[in-house]
């Protein structure tokens, strides 16, 4: 059986970030904050 728990967890993180993002002045800052919160380390890995 497949579960969408990972997707739901990511969606919940995004909702939390959007609630906290009212102080951001532009979308790029918001995007970087979301990536940092989700564990992005700044390196793109190409498989």
Backbone as JSON Lines, residues from 0, in Angstrom:
{"i":0,"aa":"X","n":[0.84,-1.18,0.0],"ca":[0.0,0.0,0.0],"c":[0.89,1.25,0.0]}
{"i":1,"aa":"X","n":[0.53,2.23,-0.78],"ca":[1.32,3.45,-0.88],"c":[0.72,4.52,0.03]}
{"i":2,"aa":"X","n":[1.58,5.38,0.53],"ca":[1.14,6.44,1.42],"c":[1.63,7.78,0.87]}
{"i":3,"aa":"X","n":[0.85,8.8,1.09],"ca":[1.25,10.13,0.66],"c":[1.72,10.96,1.86]}
{"i":4,"aa":"X","n":[2.21,10.3,2.89],"ca":[2.66,10.98,4.11],"c":[3.78,11.96,3.87]}
{"i":5,"aa":"X","n":[4.72,11.63,3.01],"ca":[5.85,12.53,2.73],"c":[5.34,13.81,2.07]}
{"i":6,"aa":"X","n":[4.44,13.64,1.12],"ca":[3.87,14.81,0.43],"c":[3.07,15.66,1.4]}
{"i":7,"aa":"X","n":[2.29,15.04,2.26],"ca":[1.49,15.79,3.23],"c":[2.4,16.52,4.22]}
{"i":8,"aa":"X","n":[3.49,15.89,4.62],"ca":[4.43,16.56,5.52],"c":[5.06,17.78,4.89]}
{"i":9,"aa":"X","n":[5.43,17.67,3.62],"ca":[6.0,18.81,2.9],"c":[4.96,19.92,2.77]}
{"i":10,"aa":"X","n":[3.73,19.55,2.47],"ca":[2.65,20.53,2.34],"c":[2.42,21.27,3.66]}
{"i":11,"aa":"X","n":[2.47,20.54,4.77],"ca":[2.31,21.16,6.08],"c":[3.44,22.16,6.35]}
{"i":12,"aa":"X","n":[4.67,21.8,5.98],"ca":[5.8,22.72,6.15],"c":[5.58,23.99,5.33]}
{"i":13,"aa":"X","n":[5.1,23.82,4.1],"ca":[4.86,24.98,3.24],"c":[3.79,25.89,3.84]}
{"i":14,"aa":"X","n":[2.74,25.3,4.39],"ca":[1.68,26.11,5.0],"c":[2.22,26.89,6.21]}
{"i":15,"aa":"X","n":[3.04,26.24,7.03],"ca":[3.64,26.93,8.17],"c":[4.5,28.1,7.7]}
{"i":16,"aa":"X","n":[5.29,27.87,6.65],"ca":[6.15,28.93,6.15],"c":[5.33,30.09,5.59]}
{"i":17,"aa":"X","n":[4.23,29.79,4.9],"ca":[3.43,30.88,4.33],"c":[2.77,31.69,5.44]}
{"i":18,"aa":"X","n":[2.43,31.06,6.56],"ca":[1.89,31.81,7.69],"c":[2.93,32.74,8.3]}
{"i":19,"aa":"X","n":[4.18,32.31,8.3],"ca":[5.26,33.11,8.88],"c":[5.82,34.12,7.88]}
{"i":20,"aa":"X","n":[5.44,34.06,6.63],"ca":[6.09,34.83,5.57],"c":[5.51,36.22,5.36]}
{"i":21,"aa":"X","n":[4.64,36.68,6.21],"ca":[4.04,37.98,5.98],"c":[5.07,39.11,6.03]}
{"i":22,"aa":"X","n":[6.22,38.91,6.66],"ca":[7.24,39.94,6.73],"c":[8.2,39.96,5.56]}
{"i":23,"aa":"X","n":[8.15,38.97,4.68],"ca":[9.07,38.94,3.55],"c":[8.66,39.96,2.5]}
{"i":24,"aa":"X","n":[9.65,40.61,1.93],"ca":[9.35,41.67,0.98],"c":[9.23,41.18,-0.46]}
{"i":25,"aa":"X","n":[9.82,40.03,-0.76],"ca":[9.69,39.52,-2.12],"c":[9.65,37.99,-2.12]}
{"i":26,"aa":"X","n":[9.24,37.44,-3.23],"ca":[9.05,35.99,-3.33],"c":[10.36,35.23,-3.23]}
{"i":27,"aa":"X","n":[11.46,35.8,-3.73],"ca":[12.75,35.11,-3.7],"c":[13.19,34.83,-2.27]}
{"i":28,"aa":"X","n":[13.02,35.8,-1.37],"ca":[13.36,35.57,0.03],"c":[12.5,34.48,0.64]}
{"i":29,"aa":"X","n":[11.22,34.48,0.31],"ca":[10.31,33.43,0.79],"c":[10.73,32.07,0.26]}
{"i":30,"aa":"X","n":[11.07,31.99,-1.0],"ca":[11.47,30.73,-1.62],"c":[12.74,30.18,-0.96]}
{"i":31,"aa":"X","n":[13.73,31.05,-0.73],"ca":[14.96,30.62,-0.08],"c":[14.7,30.15,1.35]}
{"i":32,"aa":"X","n":[13.8,30.81,2.04],"ca":[13.46,30.4,3.4],"c":[12.81,29.02,3.41]}
{"i":33,"aa":"X","n":[11.91,28.77,2.46],"ca":[11.25,27.47,2.36],"c":[12.28,26.39,2.07]}
{"i":34,"aa":"X","n":[13.18,26.64,1.13],"ca":[14.21,25.65,0.79],"c":[15.11,25.36,1.99]}
{"i":35,"aa":"X","n":[15.49,26.38,2.73],"ca":[16.34,26.18,3.9],"c":[15.6,25.39,4.97]}
{"i":36,"aa":"X","n":[14.34,25.7,5.16],"ca":[13.55,25.01,6.18],"c":[13.37,23.53,5.85]}
{"i":37,"aa":"X","n":[13.32,23.21,4.58],"ca":[13.11,21.82,4.16],"c":[14.41,21.05,4.0]}
{"i":38,"aa":"X","n":[15.53,21.65,4.34],"ca":[16.78,20.93,4.34],"c":[17.62,21.08,3.09]}
{"i":39,"aa":"X","n":[17.3,22.01,2.23],"ca":[18.1,22.22,1.03],"c":[19.44,22.82,1.44]}
{"i":40,"aa":"X","n":[20.53,22.24,0.95],"ca":[21.86,22.69,1.36],"c":[22.54,23.6,0.34]}
{"i":41,"aa":"X","n":[21.85,24.02,-0.69],"ca":[22.43,24.94,-1.66],"c":[23.1,24.27,-2.83]}
{"i":42,"aa":"X","n":[23.07,22.95,-2.89],"ca":[23.72,22.23,-3.97],"c":[22.68,21.42,-4.73]}
{"i":43,"aa":"X","n":[22.66,21.6,-6.03],"ca":[21.76,20.8,-6.86],"c":[22.45,19.48,-7.18]}
{"i":44,"aa":"X","n":[21.78,18.39,-6.95],"ca":[22.35,17.09,-7.3],"c":[21.63,16.56,-8.52]}
{"i":45,"aa":"X","n":[22.39,16.19,-9.51],"ca":[21.81,15.64,-10.74],"c":[22.14,14.17,-10.8]}
{"i":46,"aa":"X","n":[21.12,13.38,-10.84],"ca":[21.3,11.92,-10.83],"c":[21.29,11.4,-12.23]}
